[in-house]
């Protein structure tokens, strides 16, 4: 029998661009699907020196049709990843299921979903949508920890659809929208470097530099640019923002501090809405699954009020947010940079959030009520006697909403100036690096 020719298809080129140079090793290269090449290319190698498995659907083979053979090949990747504790990257580009295989292909695809779910939270999974990803494929791709989509790709469940990747980014279904495949690969390579290989592996370490000059700016300037603040605390050029187009009132960012991965949650001073709750909940769970420390920068006047539709959903999603923080066992540091009012303080920075350490800048404001409401309740008689609301508000902020008042009540571990932030965070992370927390036996929390 003659040796079959292995063509340099787009799928193989994509995998070669993902892996380090000359580091991609293909598996099941000669497998066939009804006498033709299987509609997916799979293998293993290293990305920035980190071992991982990957597969890329081959649009040039039967339109990338999802067949029983393709499913078996993808399942093998998941199985090997589970045995070796290595991440999985899936590149999706298929026109749909191989209809003539009928229920065989349908059953096989169900097994792929099961295989993916079985290693969720065990090894990192990253999807790259680079073409068509429709129907059940969209569910499999979306089940990954992080979804990166190339602009112009098709990513939706029900066919036909007018949904665009840009809309998926705005509703939180996609974590990163890349302008082209090369940019998507670049983002994935950065993410792989920040996450550990599996849920039992130590965090990756690498060289770093810092750019903390921005921390010498005024409090108002620091609070006005949350992303710049995160970049000043993190190591230089390591920040990767997830879901940047979704719930813009909060930033969720993977980065490193002193060469070790961390997750930043940075509130931008706006009220917390249901979408922000969902965004932060999923990010905290991602970090907790792989023991990535979470640093929360708290600056919010509280949960949103006044919008009936949002208020109706808010209790549910605020509960999920609070539960995500309270049950996460990874290292957690909260830093109040601006306002932390009422329930928002409790959920994000208070002892109930199970934060290991809670800090505040000396210019922060921490209070059970916002200043306007507090003045109405506490100083009603003084208002009636002619004192101005603005004067009483300033008095309340200085005396009752002071971070030093919270520290005196043992609600803060330290209060410091903004320029000290990176140094204090580094010391805290170092101290917490050996954290071990035992939880009560259970399958999982309900909310």
Order of alpha helices (4+ residues) and beta strands (2+ residues): alpha-beta-beta-beta-beta-beta-alpha-beta-alpha-beta-beta-alpha-beta-beta-alpha-beta-alpha-alpha-alpha-beta-beta-beta-alpha-beta-alpha-beta-alpha-beta-beta-alpha-alpha-alpha-alpha-beta-alpha
